[in-house]
Amino acid sequence: MIKKLAVLTSGGDSPGMNPAVRSITRTAINQGVGVVGIQNGYQGIYDREFVELDTISVSGKIRDSGTMLYSSRCKRMRDEDGPQVAIDILREENIDGLIVIGGDGSLTGANKLCECGFKVIGLPGTIDNDLYGTEMAIGVDS
């Protein structure tokens, strides 16, 4: 059972990321699950940039463009041991699962974490709408 999950936005930001973070946070809290935001994408895992999210911290963000968690690209995830180091840090923080919002590179990183045995959900977030198997990604229709 998941007691605490984390959410991050990665790669280029796109409109709709903040409403997605808001929805994830409110839904999780409604189900009794704690939520942590990871600032600056995957790099925020390595730098331990964790912020507790609650209904108040995500309130009023639905109209803001971009991402309130900030975003970045992270070369460390491409290292052979990068995904496992990230998982070790997440587990140290008692995080049971991760939701990644981003494009192709972000979801590739999510897949690497999943292949290492960590629970991950990927939400396509890209203005390019270039992800295979997705009719419309978060941020396309803006």
Chimera marker file (.cmm) of the C-alpha trace (Angstrom):
<marker_set name="trace">
<marker id="1" x="0.000" y="0.000" z="0.000" r="1" g="1" b="0" radius="0.5"/>
<marker id="2" x="1.244" y="3.456" z="-0.878" r="1" g="1" b="0" radius="0.5"/>
<marker id="3" x="1.436" y="5.796" z="2.111" r="1" g="1" b="0" radius="0.5"/>
<marker id="4" x="3.434" y="8.592" z="0.478" r="1" g="1" b="0" radius="0.5"/>
<marker id="5" x="4.015" y="9.433" z="-3.146" r="1" g="1" b="0" radius="0.5"/>
<marker id="6" x="6.048" y="12.047" z="-4.936" r="1" g="1" b="0" radius="0.5"/>
<marker id="7" x="5.351" y="14.037" z="-8.060" r="1" g="1" b="0" radius="0.5"/>
<marker id="8" x="7.824" y="15.802" z="-10.325" r="1" g="1" b="0" radius="0.5"/>
<marker id="9" x="7.757" y="17.697" z="-13.588" r="1" g="1" b="0" radius="0.5"/>
<marker id="10" x="10.670" y="17.186" z="-15.919" r="1" g="1" b="0" radius="0.5"/>
<marker id="11" x="12.025" y="18.485" z="-19.202" r="1" g="1" b="0" radius="0.5"/>
<marker id="12" x="10.338" y="21.415" z="-20.876" r="1" g="1" b="0" radius="0.5"/>
<marker id="13" x="7.372" y="22.801" z="-19.007" r="1" g="1" b="0" radius="0.5"/>
<marker id="14" x="3.932" y="22.881" z="-20.550" r="1" g="1" b="0" radius="0.5"/>
<marker id="15" x="0.605" y="24.439" z="-19.650" r="1" g="1" b="0" radius="0.5"/>
<marker id="16" x="-1.476" y="22.053" z="-17.607" r="1" g="1" b="0" radius="0.5"/>
<marker id="17" x="1.324" y="20.761" z="-15.412" r="1" g="1" b="0" radius="0.5"/>
<marker id="18" x="0.138" y="22.752" z="-12.386" r="1" g="1" b="0" radius="0.5"/>
<marker id="19" x="-3.460" y="21.527" z="-12.677" r="1" g="1" b="0" radius="0.5"/>
<marker id="20" x="-2.087" y="17.986" z="-12.935" r="1" g="1" b="0" radius="0.5"/>
<marker id="21" x="0.012" y="18.451" z="-9.767" r="1" g="1" b="0" radius="0.5"/>
<marker id="22" x="-3.024" y="19.946" z="-8.044" r="1" g="1" b="0" radius="0.5"/>
<marker id="23" x="-5.252" y="17.055" z="-9.069" r="1" g="1" b="0" radius="0.5"/>
<marker id="24" x="-2.690" y="14.449" z="-8.018" r="1" g="1" b="0" radius="0.5"/>
<marker id="25" x="-2.244" y="16.141" z="-4.643" r="1" g="1" b="0" radius="0.5"/>
<marker id="26" x="-5.927" y="16.527" z="-3.868" r="1" g="1" b="0" radius="0.5"/>
<marker id="27" x="-6.808" y="13.011" z="-5.023" r="1" g="1" b="0" radius="0.5"/>
<marker id="28" x="-4.005" y="11.423" z="-3.018" r="1" g="1" b="0" radius="0.5"/>
<marker id="29" x="-4.845" y="13.361" z="0.145" r="1" g="1" b="0" radius="0.5"/>
<marker id="30" x="-8.506" y="12.384" z="-0.268" r="1" g="1" b="0" radius="0.5"/>
<marker id="31" x="-7.342" y="8.746" z="-0.277" r="1" g="1" b="0" radius="0.5"/>
<marker id="32" x="-5.170" y="9.214" z="2.816" r="1" g="1" b="0" radius="0.5"/>
<marker id="33" x="-1.877" y="9.284" z="0.916" r="1" g="1" b="0" radius="0.5"/>
<marker id="34" x="0.794" y="11.889" z="1.671" r="1" g="1" b="0" radius="0.5"/>
<marker id="35" x="2.257" y="13.863" z="-1.230" r="1" g="1" b="0" radius="0.5"/>
<marker id="36" x="5.721" y="15.291" z="-1.768" r="1" g="1" b="0" radius="0.5"/>
<marker id="37" x="6.646" y="17.563" z="-4.636" r="1" g="1" b="0" radius="0.5"/>
<marker id="38" x="10.132" y="17.202" z="-6.069" r="1" g="1" b="0" radius="0.5"/>
<marker id="39" x="11.470" y="20.507" z="-7.331" r="1" g="1" b="0" radius="0.5"/>
<marker id="40" x="13.593" y="20.750" z="-10.482" r="1" g="1" b="0" radius="0.5"/>
<marker id="41" x="12.703" y="17.395" z="-11.998" r="1" g="1" b="0" radius="0.5"/>
<marker id="42" x="14.887" y="14.339" z="-11.529" r="1" g="1" b="0" radius="0.5"/>
<marker id="43" x="17.769" y="16.560" z="-10.403" r="1" g="1" b="0" radius="0.5"/>
<marker id="44" x="15.658" y="17.428" z="-7.386" r="1" g="1" b="0" radius="0.5"/>
<marker id="45" x="15.800" y="13.810" z="-6.266" r="1" g="1" b="0" radius="0.5"/>
<marker id="46" x="19.606" y="13.844" z="-6.154" r="1" g="1" b="0" radius="0.5"/>
<marker id="47" x="19.630" y="17.293" z="-4.536" r="1" g="1" b="0" radius="0.5"/>
<marker id="48" x="16.852" y="16.252" z="-2.124" r="1" g="1" b="0" radius="0.5"/>
<marker id="49" x="14.605" y="19.153" z="-3.057" r="1" g="1" b="0" radius="0.5"/>
<marker id="50" x="11.438" y="17.734" z="-1.492" r="1" g="1" b="0" radius="0.5"/>
<marker id="51" x="8.468" y="19.864" z="-0.452" r="1" g="1" b="0" radius="0.5"/>
<marker id="52" x="5.345" y="18.617" z="1.269" r="1" g="1" b="0" radius="0.5"/>
<marker id="53" x="2.230" y="19.306" z="-0.795" r="1" g="1" b="0" radius="0.5"/>
<marker id="54" x="-1.222" y="19.817" z="0.658" r="1" g="1" b="0" radius="0.5"/>
<marker id="55" x="-4.504" y="21.281" z="-0.507" r="1" g="1" b="0" radius="0.5"/>
<marker id="56" x="-3.443" y="24.790" z="0.485" r="1" g="1" b="0" radius="0.5"/>
<marker id="57" x="-0.040" y="24.693" z="-1.241" r="1" g="1" b="0" radius="0.5"/>
<marker id="58" x="-1.653" y="23.716" z="-4.560" r="1" g="1" b="0" radius="0.5"/>
<marker id="59" x="-4.614" y="26.065" z="-4.187" r="1" g="1" b="0" radius="0.5"/>
<marker id="60" x="-4.779" y="28.839" z="-6.770" r="1" g="1" b="0" radius="0.5"/>
<marker id="61" x="-2.170" y="27.191" z="-9.011" r="1" g="1" b="0" radius="0.5"/>
<marker id="62" x="-4.638" y="25.852" z="-11.557" r="1" g="1" b="0" radius="0.5"/>
<marker id="63" x="-4.428" y="29.022" z="-13.676" r="1" g="1" b="0" radius="0.5"/>
<marker id="64" x="-0.657" y="29.428" z="-13.476" r="1" g="1" b="0" radius="0.5"/>
<marker id="65" x="1.289" y="28.383" z="-16.529" r="1" g="1" b="0" radius="0.5"/>
<marker id="66" x="4.412" y="26.266" z="-16.450" r="1" g="1" b="0" radius="0.5"/>
<marker id="67" x="5.151" y="24.274" z="-13.338" r="1" g="1" b="0" radius="0.5"/>
<marker id="68" x="5.142" y="25.330" z="-9.704" r="1" g="1" b="0" radius="0.5"/>
<marker id="69" x="7.656" y="22.545" z="-9.014" r="1" g="1" b="0" radius="0.5"/>
<marker id="70" x="10.059" y="23.885" z="-11.632" r="1" g="1" b="0" radius="0.5"/>
<marker id="71" x="11.671" y="21.647" z="-14.170" r="1" g="1" b="0" radius="0.5"/>
<marker id="72" x="15.083" y="20.701" z="-15.435" r="1" g="1" b="0" radius="0.5"/>
<marker id="73" x="16.896" y="18.099" z="-17.409" r="1" g="1" b="0" radius="0.5"/>
<marker id="74" x="19.104" y="15.667" z="-15.517" r="1" g="1" b="0" radius="0.5"/>
<marker id="75" x="22.132" y="13.915" z="-16.971" r="1" g="1" b="0" radius="0.5"/>
<marker id="76" x="22.581" y="11.850" z="-13.785" r="1" g="1" b="0" radius="0.5"/>
<marker id="77" x="19.541" y="9.718" z="-14.716" r="1" g="1" b="0" radius="0.5"/>
<marker id="78" x="21.451" y="8.569" z="-17.805" r="1" g="1" b="0" radius="0.5"/>
<marker id="79" x="24.335" y="7.158" z="-15.749" r="1" g="1" b="0" radius="0.5"/>
<marker id="80" x="24.346" y="3.404" z="-15.291" r="1" g="1" b="0" radius="0.5"/>
<marker id="81" x="23.741" y="3.678" z="-11.535" r="1" g="1" b="0" radius="0.5"/>
<marker id="82" x="21.636" y="6.860" z="-11.752" r="1" g="1" b="0" radius="0.5"/>
<marker id="83" x="18.193" y="5.275" z="-11.505" r="1" g="1" b="0" radius="0.5"/>
<marker id="84" x="19.155" y="3.037" z="-8.585" r="1" g="1" b="0" radius="0.5"/>
<marker id="85" x="20.709" y="5.956" z="-6.681" r="1" g="1" b="0" radius="0.5"/>
<marker id="86" x="17.469" y="7.917" z="-7.235" r="1" g="1" b="0" radius="0.5"/>
<marker id="87" x="15.413" y="4.987" z="-5.926" r="1" g="1" b="0" radius="0.5"/>
<marker id="88" x="17.626" y="4.685" z="-2.855" r="1" g="1" b="0" radius="0.5"/>
<marker id="89" x="17.068" y="8.371" z="-2.081" r="1" g="1" b="0" radius="0.5"/>
<marker id="90" x="13.308" y="8.083" z="-2.605" r="1" g="1" b="0" radius="0.5"/>
<marker id="91" x="13.170" y="5.083" z="-0.277" r="1" g="1" b="0" radius="0.5"/>
<marker id="92" x="15.223" y="6.958" z="2.354" r="1" g="1" b="0" radius="0.5"/>
<marker id="93" x="12.501" y="9.610" z="2.212" r="1" g="1" b="0" radius="0.5"/>
<marker id="94" x="9.820" y="6.898" z="2.696" r="1" g="1" b="0" radius="0.5"/>
<marker id="95" x="8.373" y="7.578" z="-0.746" r="1" g="1" b="0" radius="0.5"/>
<marker id="96" x="6.479" y="4.559" z="-2.073" r="1" g="1" b="0" radius="0.5"/>
<marker id="97" x="5.717" y="5.742" z="-5.607" r="1" g="1" b="0" radius="0.5"/>
<marker id="98" x="6.491" y="8.491" z="-8.099" r="1" g="1" b="0" radius="0.5"/>
<marker id="99" x="4.401" y="10.336" z="-10.669" r="1" g="1" b="0" radius="0.5"/>
<marker id="100" x="6.424" y="11.873" z="-13.485" r="1" g="1" b="0" radius="0.5"/>
<marker id="101" x="4.908" y="14.564" z="-15.728" r="1" g="1" b="0" radius="0.5"/>
<marker id="102" x="6.944" y="15.238" z="-18.840" r="1" g="1" b="0" radius="0.5"/>
<marker id="103" x="7.877" y="14.322" z="-22.369" r="1" g="1" b="0" radius="0.5"/>
<marker id="104" x="9.887" y="11.575" z="-24.018" r="1" g="1" b="0" radius="0.5"/>
<marker id="105" x="13.077" y="11.933" z="-21.978" r="1" g="1" b="0" radius="0.5"/>
<marker id="106" x="11.152" y="12.273" z="-18.729" r="1" g="1" b="0" radius="0.5"/>
<marker id="107" x="9.110" y="9.176" z="-19.386" r="1" g="1" b="0" radius="0.5"/>
<marker id="108" x="12.250" y="7.287" z="-20.441" r="1" g="1" b="0" radius="0.5"/>
<marker id="109" x="13.643" y="8.070" z="-16.980" r="1" g="1" b="0" radius="0.5"/>
<marker id="110" x="10.368" y="6.918" z="-15.415" r="1" g="1" b="0" radius="0.5"/>
<marker id="111" x="10.649" y="3.651" z="-17.312" r="1" g="1" b="0" radius="0.5"/>
<marker id="112" x="14.209" y="3.128" z="-16.021" r="1" g="1" b="0" radius="0.5"/>
<marker id="113" x="12.986" y="3.557" z="-12.451" r="1" g="1" b="0" radius="0.5"/>
<marker id="114" x="10.164" y="1.126" z="-13.117" r="1" g="1" b="0" radius="0.5"/>
<marker id="115" x="12.579" y="-1.428" z="-14.579" r="1" g="1" b="0" radius="0.5"/>
<marker id="116" x="14.520" y="-1.207" z="-11.294" r="1" g="1" b="0" radius="0.5"/>
<marker id="117" x="11.388" y="-2.144" z="-9.378" r="1" g="1" b="0" radius="0.5"/>
<marker id="118" x="10.071" y="1.240" z="-8.244" r="1" g="1" b="0" radius="0.5"/>
<marker id="119" x="6.374" y="2.117" z="-8.624" r="1" g="1" b="0" radius="0.5"/>
<marker id="120" x="6.037" y="4.867" z="-11.246" r="1" g="1" b="0" radius="0.5"/>
<marker id="121" x="3.226" y="6.480" z="-13.197" r="1" g="1" b="0" radius="0.5"/>
<marker id="122" x="4.095" y="8.599" z="-16.232" r="1" g="1" b="0" radius="0.5"/>
<marker id="123" x="1.836" y="11.418" z="-17.389" r="1" g="1" b="0" radius="0.5"/>
<marker id="124" x="2.655" y="12.747" z="-20.856" r="1" g="1" b="0" radius="0.5"/>
<marker id="125" x="3.253" y="16.486" z="-20.669" r="1" g="1" b="0" radius="0.5"/>
<marker id="126" x="4.582" y="18.080" z="-23.835" r="1" g="1" b="0" radius="0.5"/>
<marker id="127" x="3.490" y="20.865" z="-26.169" r="1" g="1" b="0" radius="0.5"/>
<marker id="128" x="4.749" y="18.811" z="-29.123" r="1" g="1" b="0" radius="0.5"/>
<marker id="129" x="2.301" y="15.906" z="-28.708" r="1" g="1" b="0" radius="0.5"/>
<marker id="130" x="4.999" y="13.585" z="-30.028" r="1" g="1" b="0" radius="0.5"/>
<marker id="131" x="4.665" y="10.670" z="-27.612" r="1" g="1" b="0" radius="0.5"/>
<marker id="132" x="3.772" y="7.311" z="-29.078" r="1" g="1" b="0" radius="0.5"/>
<marker id="133" x="0.468" y="5.916" z="-27.831" r="1" g="1" b="0" radius="0.5"/>
<marker id="134" x="-0.857" y="9.269" z="-26.616" r="1" g="1" b="0" radius="0.5"/>
<marker id="135" x="-3.579" y="11.088" z="-28.499" r="1" g="1" b="0" radius="0.5"/>
<marker id="136" x="-3.218" y="14.307" z="-26.524" r="1" g="1" b="0" radius="0.5"/>
<marker id="137" x="-0.571" y="15.169" z="-23.941" r="1" g="1" b="0" radius="0.5"/>
<marker id="138" x="-0.911" y="17.712" z="-21.158" r="1" g="1" b="0" radius="0.5"/>
<marker id="139" x="-0.115" y="21.124" z="-22.673" r="1" g="1" b="0" radius="0.5"/>
<marker id="140" x="-0.920" y="20.421" z="-26.323" r="1" g="1" b="0" radius="0.5"/>
<marker id="141" x="-4.238" y="22.221" z="-26.576" r="1" g="1" b="0" radius="0.5"/>
<marker id="142" x="-3.033" y="25.547" z="-25.174" r="1" g="1" b="0" radius="0.5"/>
<link id1="1" id2="2" r="1" g="1" b="0" radius="0.2"/>
<link id1="2" id2="3" r="1" g="1" b="0" radius="0.2"/>
<link id1="3" id2="4" r="1" g="1" b="0" radius="0.2"/>
<link id1="4" id2="5" r="1" g="1" b="0" radius="0.2"/>
<link id1="5" id2="6" r="1" g="1" b="0" radius="0.2"/>
<link id1="6" id2="7" r="1" g="1" b="0" radius="0.2"/>
<link id1="7" id2="8" r="1" g="1" b="0" radius="0.2"/>
<link id1="8" id2="9" r="1" g="1" b="0" radius="0.2"/>
<link id1="9" id2="10" r="1" g="1" b="0" radius="0.2"/>
<link id1="10" id2="11" r="1" g="1" b="0" radius="0.2"/>
<link id1="11" id2="12" r="1" g="1" b="0" radius="0.2"/>
<link id1="12" id2="13" r="1" g="1" b="0" radius="0.2"/>
<link id1="13" id2="14" r="1" g="1" b="0" radius="0.2"/>
<link id1="14" id2="15" r="1" g="1" b="0" radius="0.2"/>
<link id1="15" id2="16" r="1" g="1" b="0" radius="0.2"/>
<link id1="16" id2="17" r="1" g="1" b="0" radius="0.2"/>
<link id1="17" id2="18" r="1" g="1" b="0" radius="0.2"/>
<link id1="18" id2="19" r="1" g="1" b="0" radius="0.2"/>
<link id1="19" id2="20" r="1" g="1" b="0" radius="0.2"/>
<link id1="20" id2="21" r="1" g="1" b="0" radius="0.2"/>
<link id1="21" id2="22" r="1" g="1" b="0" radius="0.2"/>
<link id1="22" id2="23" r="1" g="1" b="0" radius="0.2"/>
<link id1="23" id2="24" r="1" g="1" b="0" radius="0.2"/>
<link id1="24" id2="25" r="1" g="1" b="0" radius="0.2"/>
<link id1="25" id2="26" r="1" g="1" b="0" radius="0.2"/>
<link id1="26" id2="27" r="1" g="1" b="0" radius="0.2"/>
<link id1="27" id2="28" r="1" g="1" b="0" radius="0.2"/>
<link id1="28" id2="29" r="1" g="1" b="0" radius="0.2"/>
<link id1="29" id2="30" r="1" g="1" b="0" radius="0.2"/>
<link id1="30" id2="31" r="1" g="1" b="0" radius="0.2"/>
<link id1="31" id2="32" r="1" g="1" b="0" radius="0.2"/>
<link id1="32" id2="33" r="1" g="1" b="0" radius="0.2"/>
<link id1="33" id2="34" r="1" g="1" b="0" radius="0.2"/>
<link id1="34" id2="35" r="1" g="1" b="0" radius="0.2"/>
<link id1="35" id2="36" r="1" g="1" b="0" radius="0.2"/>
<link id1="36" id2="37" r="1" g="1" b="0" radius="0.2"/>
<link id1="37" id2="38" r="1" g="1" b="0" radius="0.2"/>
<link id1="38" id2="39" r="1" g="1" b="0" radius="0.2"/>
<link id1="39" id2="40" r="1" g="1" b="0" radius="0.2"/>
<link id1="40" id2="41" r="1" g="1" b="0" radius="0.2"/>
<link id1="41" id2="42" r="1" g="1" b="0" radius="0.2"/>
<link id1="42" id2="43" r="1" g="1" b="0" radius="0.2"/>
<link id1="43" id2="44" r="1" g="1" b="0" radius="0.2"/>
<link id1="44" id2="45" r="1" g="1" b="0" radius="0.2"/>
<link id1="45" id2="46" r="1" g="1" b="0" radius="0.2"/>
<link id1="46" id2="47" r="1" g="1" b="0" radius="0.2"/>
<link id1="47" id2="48" r="1" g="1" b="0" radius="0.2"/>
<link id1="48" id2="49" r="1" g="1" b="0" radius="0.2"/>
<link id1="49" id2="50" r="1" g="1" b="0" radius="0.2"/>
<link id1="50" id2="51" r="1" g="1" b="0" radius="0.2"/>
<link id1="51" id2="52" r="1" g="1" b="0" radius="0.2"/>
<link id1="52" id2="53" r="1" g="1" b="0" radius="0.2"/>
<link id1="53" id2="54" r="1" g="1" b="0" radius="0.2"/>
<link id1="54" id2="55" r="1" g="1" b="0" radius="0.2"/>
<link id1="55" id2="56" r="1" g="1" b="0" radius="0.2"/>
<link id1="56" id2="57" r="1" g="1" b="0" radius="0.2"/>
<link id1="57" id2="58" r="1" g="1" b="0" radius="0.2"/>
<link id1="58" id2="59" r="1" g="1" b="0" radius="0.2"/>
<link id1="59" id2="60" r="1" g="1" b="0" radius="0.2"/>
<link id1="60" id2="61" r="1" g="1" b="0" radius="0.2"/>
<link id1="61" id2="62" r="1" g="1" b="0" radius="0.2"/>
<link id1="62" id2="63" r="1" g="1" b="0" radius="0.2"/>
<link id1="63" id2="64" r="1" g="1" b="0" radius="0.2"/>
<link id1="64" id2="65" r="1" g="1" b="0" radius="0.2"/>
<link id1="65" id2="66" r="1" g="1" b="0" radius="0.2"/>
<link id1="66" id2="67" r="1" g="1" b="0" radius="0.2"/>
<link id1="67" id2="68" r="1" g="1" b="0" radius="0.2"/>
<link id1="68" id2="69" r="1" g="1" b="0" radius="0.2"/>
<link id1="69" id2="70" r="1" g="1" b="0" radius="0.2"/>
<link id1="70" id2="71" r="1" g="1" b="0" radius="0.2"/>
<link id1="71" id2="72" r="1" g="1" b="0" radius="0.2"/>
<link id1="72" id2="73" r="1" g="1" b="0" radius="0.2"/>
<link id1="73" id2="74" r="1" g="1" b="0" radius="0.2"/>
<link id1="74" id2="75" r="1" g="1" b="0" radius="0.2"/>
<link id1="75" id2="76" r="1" g="1" b="0" radius="0.2"/>
<link id1="76" id2="77" r="1" g="1" b="0" radius="0.2"/>
<link id1="77" id2="78" r="1" g="1" b="0" radius="0.2"/>
<link id1="78" id2="79" r="1" g="1" b="0" radius="0.2"/>
<link id1="79" id2="80" r="1" g="1" b="0" radius="0.2"/>
<link id1="80" id2="81" r="1" g="1" b="0" radius="0.2"/>
<link id1="81" id2="82" r="1" g="1" b="0" radius="0.2"/>
<link id1="82" id2="83" r="1" g="1" b="0" radius="0.2"/>
<link id1="83" id2="84" r="1" g="1" b="0" radius="0.2"/>
<link id1="84" id2="85" r="1" g="1" b="0" radius="0.2"/>
<link id1="85" id2="86" r="1" g="1" b="0" radius="0.2"/>
<link id1="86" id2="87" r="1" g="1" b="0" radius="0.2"/>
<link id1="87" id2="88" r="1" g="1" b="0" radius="0.2"/>
<link id1="88" id2="89" r="1" g="1" b="0" radius="0.2"/>
<link id1="89" id2="90" r="1" g="1" b="0" radius="0.2"/>
<link id1="90" id2="91" r="1" g="1" b="0" radius="0.2"/>
<link id1="91" id2="92" r="1" g="1" b="0" radius="0.2"/>
<link id1="92" id2="93" r="1" g="1" b="0" radius="0.2"/>
<link id1="93" id2="94" r="1" g="1" b="0" radius="0.2"/>
<link id1="94" id2="95" r="1" g="1" b="0" radius="0.2"/>
<link id1="95" id2="96" r="1" g="1" b="0" radius="0.2"/>
<link id1="96" id2="97" r="1" g="1" b="0" radius="0.2"/>
<link id1="97" id2="98" r="1" g="1" b="0" radius="0.2"/>
<link id1="98" id2="99" r="1" g="1" b="0" radius="0.2"/>
<link id1="99" id2="100" r="1" g="1" b="0" radius="0.2"/>
<link id1="100" id2="101" r="1" g="1" b="0" radius="0.2"/>
<link id1="101" id2="102" r="1" g="1" b="0" radius="0.2"/>
<link id1="102" id2="103" r="1" g="1" b="0" radius="0.2"/>
<link id1="103" id2="104" r="1" g="1" b="0" radius="0.2"/>
<link id1="104" id2="105" r="1" g="1" b="0" radius="0.2"/>
<link id1="105" id2="106" r="1" g="1" b="0" radius="0.2"/>
<link id1="106" id2="107" r="1" g="1" b="0" radius="0.2"/>
<link id1="107" id2="108" r="1" g="1" b="0" radius="0.2"/>
<link id1="108" id2="109" r="1" g="1" b="0" radius="0.2"/>
<link id1="109" id2="110" r="1" g="1" b="0" radius="0.2"/>
<link id1="110" id2="111" r="1" g="1" b="0" radius="0.2"/>
<link id1="111" id2="112" r="1" g="1" b="0" radius="0.2"/>
<link id1="112" id2="113" r="1" g="1" b="0" radius="0.2"/>
<link id1="113" id2="114" r="1" g="1" b="0" radius="0.2"/>
<link id1="114" id2="115" r="1" g="1" b="0" radius="0.2"/>
<link id1="115" id2="116" r="1" g="1" b="0" radius="0.2"/>
<link id1="116" id2="117" r="1" g="1" b="0" radius="0.2"/>
<link id1="117" id2="118" r="1" g="1" b="0" radius="0.2"/>
<link id1="118" id2="119" r="1" g="1" b="0" radius="0.2"/>
<link id1="119" id2="120" r="1" g="1" b="0" radius="0.2"/>
<link id1="120" id2="121" r="1" g="1" b="0" radius="0.2"/>
<link id1="121" id2="122" r="1" g="1" b="0" radius="0.2"/>
<link id1="122" id2="123" r="1" g="1" b="0" radius="0.2"/>
<link id1="123" id2="124" r="1" g="1" b="0" radius="0.2"/>
<link id1="124" id2="125" r="1" g="1" b="0" radius="0.2"/>
<link id1="125" id2="126" r="1" g="1" b="0" radius="0.2"/>
<link id1="126" id2="127" r="1" g="1" b="0" radius="0.2"/>
<link id1="127" id2="128" r="1" g="1" b="0" radius="0.2"/>
<link id1="128" id2="129" r="1" g="1" b="0" radius="0.2"/>
<link id1="129" id2="130" r="1" g="1" b="0" radius="0.2"/>
<link id1="130" id2="131" r="1" g="1" b="0" radius="0.2"/>
<link id1="131" id2="132" r="1" g="1" b="0" radius="0.2"/>
<link id1="132" id2="133" r="1" g="1" b="0" radius="0.2"/>
<link id1="133" id2="134" r="1" g="1" b="0" radius="0.2"/>
<link id1="134" id2="135" r="1" g="1" b="0" radius="0.2"/>
<link id1="135" id2="136" r="1" g="1" b="0" radius="0.2"/>
<link id1="136" id2="137" r="1" g="1" b="0" radius="0.2"/>
<link id1="137" id2="138" r="1" g="1" b="0" radius="0.2"/>
<link id1="138" id2="139" r="1" g="1" b="0" radius="0.2"/>
<link id1="139" id2="140" r="1" g="1" b="0" radius="0.2"/>
<link id1="140" id2="141" r="1" g="1" b="0" radius="0.2"/>
<link id1="141" id2="142" r="1" g="1" b="0" radius="0.2"/>
</marker_set>
